[in-house]
Amino acid sequence: MKTLKYLQKHLMTATSYMIPFVVAGGILFALSVMLSGQAAVPEAGWLAKLNQIGAAGLALFIPILGGYIAFSIADKPGLAPGMIGAYLASEIGAGFIGGIVAGFLAGIVVQQLKKIKLSTTFRTLGSIFLYPLGGTIIVGVIMVFLIGEPIAIFMDWMTAALNGLSGAAKVPLGGILGAMIASDMGGPINKVAATFAQTQVDTLPYLMGGVGVAICVPPIGIGLATLLFPKKFTKEEKDSGIAALLMGGVGITEGAIPFATADPLKVIPSIMLGSIAGNISAFLFGTLNHAPWGGLIVLPVVENRFGYVISVLLGAVVTAVALRVLKKDASKEELIETNKKDDLEDLDITFDQL
């Protein structure tokens, strides 16, 4: 349990640094394809240059992931060994798993190097020269000569196995990813599932096809519920429902957080059911999303857009219906709260009255 917490802590720190690269790169990538009017990467003109900028952001996220895992463990001296090790993992074909391994390896190696006592003369050189250099040599050698190739073989096997899933075999995977995405709406569990799909976007775009749907279902489903079943929501929640719809459209799961905070026991199961249904549906439709992002904004780079949109609608409807069943009418709850406030006001006694 301690080990898992240790791994999660450093992985989540690194993921928070990686996300801006995925966001910037993914949106520019999707935008270049959308403006081209074709479901393909533009190869000429200014749109090809825009796509190049987006692709640069996406190419960096594995080195950034590895670098900031090492940074989280060993501070600044771990950055260079972590990033270089993760870059080597990416070049070898070890993918995001190799990048994560390189990051943890670099962090632990540099952490151990920092325990070596240096004379006062060399102490100032440690952080900017000795530790990064030593860490890079050790991690680089281990990645290139020892573990890089086995990890690459494992990644090829995993890619082939996931590609080989078809029909009902995709249902459990879709269900797990959908549940993880909606469970904490942008938190650590969400990020693990999203990162898994995002880092496979080049080799297994069907994963982002499902996860892209699951990402936007919670806010869209809640927004839809506020329109279809207004009695279930307060005036403030109904006003927020429109914002939730817009946030869902651009792939921001966090649009569901205000509703989940107000009524977690009813809202979280509802959005999880919707994301599970949406993710599984997208997998079964065979939708492919070539951008590491979710929502309706990625439609230009989605193959089988009909299946993608239907999956979003299905997940949203499942969430809305679940909220209809689970939530009490807001008018009753507001009336109870109002009565409680009136009772308290009646009990107020001032010094003048005494």
N, C-alpha and C positions, 0 to 999 in steps of 0.2 A: 504493500500500500504506500509506504514511504517512497519507494522507487518510482511508482506511478505518479505521485504528486510532484516529485522532483522533475521527471520528464515533462509532465504537463505544464508546469510552471515555466520552464525555459522554452518549450515549444510555443506556448501562447504568447510569450514576450516577442519571440521572433516573428510569429504570424502577424502580430499587430504592426510590426515594421514592414512586413511584406505586402500587406493588403493595399497600401497606396499605389504600389507598383502594378498590382493586378488591376486595380480600379482604373488608373490612368491609361495603362496599356490596353486593357480590355475594351474600354469605352471608345478610345481612338481607333482601335482595330475595327470594332463594330460600326463606328461612324463612317469610316472610309468605305466599307462595303455597302452600307445603307445608301450613301450618296452616289455610289457607282450604279445602283439600280439592278445589280446582279448578285446572286448568291455565290460569289467567288471573290477571291482576293484581287483587287485591281492591280494590273501589271504595268500601267503607263500613266504619265501625267502627275498632277499634284496629289491625286488621291492615292497613288502608289507611294508617294513620299509620306503622306499622312499615315498610311498603313505601316510604313517602315518605322515611324516614330512609335506607334502602338506596339509593334512587334519587339522593339527594343525594350520596352517596359516589361513585356512578358518574358523575354529572354533573361532578364535580370533576376526574376523572382526566386529561382532556386539558389543562386549564390547569396542573395540577400537573406533567404531563409537560413542557410547554413551559417552565414556570417553572424547573424544576430542571435542564433542559438549559442554560439561560442561567446559572443559579447555578454549575453545574459549570465553565463557561467564564470567567465574569466575577465570580464570588463574589456577595455579597449585593446589590450594586447591579443585578445582572441579573434578580433575582427578579420584581420588579414588571413590567418590560417583557416578560419571557418569559411570565408568567401572563396578563397582559392581552392580549398578542398571540395566545396560544393560545386564549384565551376568544373573541376576535374571530373567529379561524379557525373555531372550533366554531359560532359564531352564523351566520357566512356560509355554512356548509355545507362548509367545506374539510376537516372531520373531523380524524382523528389525523395525517394527513400534513401538513395545514396547521399543526397544533399543533407538530409536530416542526420544520417549516420556521421557524415563528415563534420557537421556542426557540433554534435556532441563530442566526437573524438577530439576536435580542435580545442573545445572548451576545457575538457578534462586534461589534455596534454599540457596546455598553457597554464592551467591551474597548478599542475604538479611542478612545472618549470619555475613558477613564481615562488615555490617553497625552497628552492635552492638559494642558499645565502650567498649574496654577492658583496664584494668589498665596496666601500664607499665610492671608489672611483668608477666602478661599473654600474652602480645602482641606478643612476640617472639614465643610463643607456638601456636598462632592462626593458622598460615598457615600450620604447619606440624602436628598439633594434634587436636585442638578444631574444626576448620572448617571441615576438612575431616571426623572426627569422627561424629560430629553432622549432617553433610550432609548425611553421609552413613546411619545413624540410621533413619533419616526422610525419605529419598528416599526409603530405603529398606522396611520400614513399609508400605509406600504408595503403592509400587509395589506389595508386597506380599499379603497384606490384602485388598487393595482397588481396584486399577485399573488394576493390572496384569491379573487377570482372565477375566474381560470383554474384554480387548484387545486380549487375546488369543482366546476368542469366536469369536470376529470380524475377526481375522486372519483365523480361521477355516472356517468361512463363506466365506471370500474373496477367500481362496484357493479353496473351493468347487465351488464357482461361476465361477472363472477363469478356473478351470478344466472342468466345464460343457460347456464352450464355444466350439462350433464346427462349421466347415464349414464357411459360410459367416459371422457368429457372431464374428469370430476372425479378420475379415478384419479391422474394425475400430481401434481395439487395436494395431494390427500390423502396421497400417498406422501411428498412433500417436507415437509409440515407434521408428519406423524407421525415422520419421521426426525429432524427438528430438535428436536421435543419430547423425545424419548428420548435424544438424543445426549449431552447433558451434564446432564440431570436437574435443571433449575432454574437452570442457568448462563446465560451470555449468549445462546447459540444458542436454547435453550429459550425464553428471555424474548422474543426477537424474534418467534418463531412465535406464542407465547401472546398477546403484545400485539397482534399483527396481528389475531387472531381476536377478542380481547376488545373492541377498539375498534370492531369491526364488528358487535357483538352486536345492535344495534337494526336494522340494515339487512340483514345477512347472517347470521342466526342459525344457518344450517347449518354455518358455519365453526366455531363453538363446539360444534356437535353432534359434529363429528369430533374437534376438538382436545380437547374435554372427555373423550372416550374415550381419546385418546392420552396425556393427562396421567396417568390412573390405571392404565393397562395395565402399566407397568414394575413398580411394587411389587406389584400384584395378581398378575401373572404369575409373579414370583419367589416370592411367598407360596404360590401354587398349586403351583409346582414343589417347594417344600420338603415339601408334603403328599403329592404324587403320587410323587416320586422322592427319598425321604429319604436314600438311599445317596450321593447327589451332594453332600450338605451336611454340615458339621460340626454338632455339638450346638448350638453357639452360633448358627450360621446358622439352624438349624431353629427355635430359640427366637425369633429375630428375624423369622422368616417370618410369624408371627401379627401382629406389629406392622406389618410391611409391608402385609399385607392391610388392616388398619384404616386405615393412612395412605393407601393407594390409594382406599379407599372415600370418604374425605373430600377427595380430589383433591390429595394431596401427593406429587408425583413423587419428591421427595427420599428417600422411603422405600426406594428402590432403591440409594441411594449406598453404604451399607456393603458390599453384595454386589459392586457394580461396583468399589469400591476394592480389595477382596480379590482379584478375578479379572477385571480389565477386558477382557482380550482375548476372554473367553468370554461375559461378562455383557452388555457394551454392545451387541455385534451382536444378541444374543438379544432384548433389550428393544426395540431399534430395529425389528427384524422384527415384533414384536408390536404396537408402536404404529403402524407403517405399515399392517398388516392391519386393526387396529381403526379407524383414521382413515378408510381407504378404505371399509370396510364401512359405517360410519356415514353417510358421504357417499352411498353407493349406496342405503342404506335411506331416505335423505331425513330423517334426524333433525334436529330443530331444538332448540337449547338457548338459552333466553332469559336465562340468567345467565352472566356472564363468569367462570365457574369450571368445574372439572371434577370427575370422580368420580361416585359414586352419590348423593351428597348433593343433587345438582341435579335428580334425577328429577322432583320436583314441577313444575319449569318446562320439562320436556323434552316435545316433541311427538314421537310415535312412540317411546314408552318401550320397547316390545318390541325395536325395531331397535337402540336405544341399548344395552340390556342384552346383547343377542346380540352386538353389536360388542365390548363390553367382554370378554365371555366368549371370543369368537374370538381377540381380541388376546392375552388372558391364556394361552390354550391354546397359541397359536403360540410365545409366549415360553417357556412351560414345556417344550414339546417341544424347542425349540432348545437349551435348557439341558441337557435329557436327552441330546441328541446331542453337544453340544460339551464339557460338563464331565466330568472324570474322577471316579471314585468318591472321595468324601472319605475313606473308610476307608483306602484305599491311600495317599493323600497324607499322612494323619495318621500311618500306620504308618511311612512313610519319614522323616517329621519326628521321630518318636519314636526311631527307630533312630539318626538323626543325633545327637540329644541324648545317647543312651546311649553312643555312640562318643566323644563329646566328654567325657562324664563319666569314661569309662575312661582318657582321656588326662590327666586332672587329676593333677598331682603337687604335693604339699604340701611345705613346708620340713621338716616332721617326718619325712616319708619319706626326704628327702635326708640 
